[in-house]
Amino acid sequence: MKIIDTHCDALLKLQLTNRKLMFDGNPLSYMDSDKLDTNFQRLQQGGVKVQFFAVFVYPEIPADEKWQHALEQVDLFFTQVVGANPAMKHIRKWEDIDALKEGEIGAVLTLEGADAFGNDLAKLRTLYRLGVLSIGLTWNNANLCADGAGEPRGAGLTLLGKEVVQLNNEHRIFTDVSHLSEKGFWDVMELADYPIASHSNARALCDHPRNLDDKQIQALIGKNGLIHVVFCLEFIKKEKTDVTMRDLIKHIDHLCSLGGAKHIGIGSDFDGISAYMKDLENASKFQNLINELQKHYTESEVEGFACRNFLEHRPGLPAAT
């Protein structure tokens, strides 16, 4: 069964290696490096149809260097991910997914945190032109657009943040709420035409600020949005030991109980996590999750979780019924 995964951090790993800050600076081959959870071979083995690649800049990076760091990751996307692998196809507009041939994998650029462009909307428009199709206003910190989930102040969107959401709407871009403060989330719900939680779970089952409470989940469903479950152990279960796929599926069960069966997807966070569930250690193991889901859900429901729900809720398409 084909998979659409809406979050991984392979570009950050590639950049840190290039800057000799990870893996002793030894070059990583995107094709087959065992240091990359989402290398090309593993995506193929796992049946991935589309993989999203996040551009993420650490908040500690000086403000005048953040744009350069973001561009380095975009360049790695073009040179090492899609440039060096003919079967990896850059998805520049949502309809490109439908043109993928057998054996090809779609690659989507996303931005995790507006820190990269600061308050320079020309830089944001440059990211649109480069093919970024989903933008999360924050990581866990605060920036000029909004407060993140880890910012004690807990403020919502600034005027700039609201302008960015409006621009996302105009360009048929997802606005990603996965790292936002609670107030920021509700501000996005008022404004966004295309909201997504690219990698979040249910707070009712695991009380973590990165997860969504029931009212937030219902609001996303009401806005025709998407909620993609994440594999990070601390977002699945408070006791991080012995976390299993069944624990992850409990989050899917809960989302379904709130009416979200047609809004659920997968946002693994591979290459951004360091601890894994058994039999779900990298992208090559995705079908193990599919097999486990098929014990609890119909074939049609599982296909929805794996890819169809996303395809039916892409920006600019008629609302799914």
N, C-alpha and C positions, 0 to 999 in steps of 0.2 A: 504494500500500500504506500502511495506517495506521501511525502511529508513536506509541509511548509513550516520552517522554523524561523521565528521572528526576532531572535536575538542570539548573537555570539560575539566574542571579543577577540577573534583571531587577528584583526588588524593591529590591535594594541600589542599582542604578543610579537607579531612580526616587527613592529616598530621598536619595541624594547630590545629585541635581539639585534636589530640593526644599529641601535645606539649602544650596544655592548652592555646593556643593563640586565640581561636575562640569558640563561643557558650559555654562559661564558662567551657570549658574542658569536658563537658558531652559527653560520647561516642556516635558516630553516627553509626547507623546500615545502611550499604550499601543497605540492602534489602528494607528498607521502610522509612528511615529518611526523614521527610519533609524539612530538611535543605539542602538536596541534590537534585538539579534539575534533575540529571540523575541517581537516585537510580534505583534498579532493577525493582521494580514494575512500576515506571514511564516509563522506557524503554519498558517494556512489553505493557503497556497501549497505548503507542505512536506508536507501531508497528516497533520498531527499530530492524533491522537485525544485524547491526554492529555499535558499539560505539568505537571511538578512545579516549584514556585516555592519556592526556599530563603529562609528568614529567616536572615541572617548578620550578626553584630555583631563588628566588629573588636576584637581582644584589647586594643588600646590604649585603648579607650573606658573611662573610669572605671567601677568596678564599680557605683556607685550610679546610673549613667545607662544601663546596658545594657538593662534591662527596657524603658525608654522607647524606646530605639532599636528594639528588637524589635517593640514595639507599633506604632510608626510604620510599619514595613514591613508588618505585618499589616493595618493600616488602608489602606495603599496597595493591597494585594491586594483588599480589599473595595470600595474606591471606584474605583480606576482599572483594575483587571484584570477582575474579574467584575461590579462595579457599573455600569461604563460600557459594557459590551459584552454585550448580551443573549445572544449565542451562546456566551459563556464561562460554563460551568456549574461551580460549586464542588462538588467531590467531597468530601462530608463522611463518607461511609462507602464501603467498597470496592465495594459492590453498585451505587452510583450510576453507575459507569462503564457498566454494562449498560443503563442507561436513557438514555444519550446518543442523541440523534437525529441524522440526517444533517445535516451542517453545523455541529453543536455541538462544542465542544472542552472537555474536562474540565480543571479546574484544581485541583491538589493543593498544599496548604500543607505545607512541611517545615521542620524546624529543623536548622541546621548549627552545632552547638556548644551545649553546655548553659550556657555563660556567661550567656545571656539570663536564665535563672531562678536561677542560683547554687545555693543549697541550699534554696530555697523551693519545696517540692513543691506548694503551693497555686498558684503561678505555672505549674508544669508542668501541673497539672490544668486550669488556665484555657486553656492552649494546646490541650489535648485538646478542650475544649469549643468552641474556636474552629475546630476542624477540622484541626489538624495531624495528619498520618497517618504521618510518618516522622521519626525523631529520630536525628541523629548526635551522640554524646556530646561530641565535640571537633571543633575545626578542627585546625590544626597545633600549637597551643600546649597547655599543660597547664591544666586547670581543676579544680574541686572534684569532678568525676566521674571523670576519667581523664587520662592523658597522651596528647597528640596525636603524630602522626608526626614532627613537628619538634622535640619536646622531648628533649634529650640524655639525661635521666634514664631514659626508656624504661619507666616504671612502667605498671602495668595499671590496672584499675578500682578505685576506692575503694569503701567500703561504700555511699556514696551512689550511685555509678555503678551498682552492682549492683542497688540498689533501683529505680533508674530503668528498668533493663532489665526487671525483674519487672513494673513498672507498664505498660511498653510491651506486654508479653505479655498482660496482663489487658485492655488496651484495643485489642488487635489492631493494634498499631502496629509498623512496621518499626523495627528498630535498625540504623542505618547505620554500617558499619565503615570507610568510605572514608578517613577522616582519622585513625584510631586508631593508637597505637603498636602494635608487634607483640604485646607482652604484653597490651595492652588487647584486641586482636583475639581472642586465645585465651580471655580471660576471657568475652568476649561469646559465643563459640562454646559455652561451657559452659552459658550461661544463656538465651540468646535463642531464642524460638520462631520469630521472623520476622527473620532476618538478611538484610541486603542490602549490597552494595557499590555505591552509587548512581552513582559515577563514578570507576572505577579500571581500570587495565590490568594486563598480566602483567609481573612483575618479571624473568622469565627473558629477556624481549626488551628491556626497558628498565629498568636497575637504578636505580630511583628509590624513595625511602621511601614515596611515596604509592601505589605499585603493590603487587600481591599476589604472593607467591611461590607455587610449585606446591603446597606443603602447605596454604597458606591457601585456595587455589582449590579444592582437593579437599575441604577441610573445609566450605566453603560449599556445595558440591555435595551433600555428605553430609547437611547440615542442611536440604536442600531450599531453599537460599537462591538469591539472584540476584547476578549480576555484570554490571554495565552499563558498557560501554566508554566512555572519555572522549576528547574531541577535543583536549585540551590537548597541544600539540606536545611539550613536555618529558616527558610521560608516554608518548609513542609511540616516540620515537627519541632516542637520546643526542645525535646531531648534529641539532639542531633545524631545520637548513636542508633544503629540498627534501623535507619530509615530505608523503607522498601518502596517499590513501585506501587504496592497497594496503598501505602500512606499518601502517595501523590494522587492516586485515583480517588481517594476520599475527597480531595479538593474538587475534582471534577464532579463527583457525586453531589457535593454541596452546591456548586454552580448550577448544575442541572435542577436541583430542588428549588432554585430561585427563578427558574424559567430560562436558564442560559444555554440549553443544549445546543442551540444553533449559533452560539456566539463564542464557543470555546475553541482554542487552538493550542499550539505548542510554542513556547519561547524558552528554549533550553538554558540559555546563559552558558553554554559550553565555551571553554577557553577563558571564562571569567570566574569559574568556580574551581576549587582545588580538592573538594571531597565529593564523592559520587555514590549513587545508589548501585548496589550490585546488579550487574547485567545491563547497566545504563551508563557506562563510563565514558563514552564518546559517541559521535554521530553514527558510527557503524552499527551501534546497538539499538537504533530506533525501533526496529521491527520487534524487538523483545517487548517494548512498551505496547506496541500495537497488538501483539499476541495476548498480553495480559488484559488489555482493554476489551478484547473480543470475548473474554470470559464473563464480562459484566454488561456489555452493551451490544446492540445489534450491529451488523456489518455497516449499515447505512449511518448509524450514529458515530461509529468509530471513524469512518471515512470523513465525516464532518469535522471531527476533532483534528484529524490528521492534515486535511487540506481544504475540503470543500467549503467549510464555514468561512474561511478566509477568502476564498475565491468569490463567494457570494456577497461579501461585505467590502470588497475593494472600493476605494474612493471613486466617485463618479458613476458607479453602476446603479441601476435601479435598486431600491430597497428590497432586501430578501423578505420573503413571506414565510 
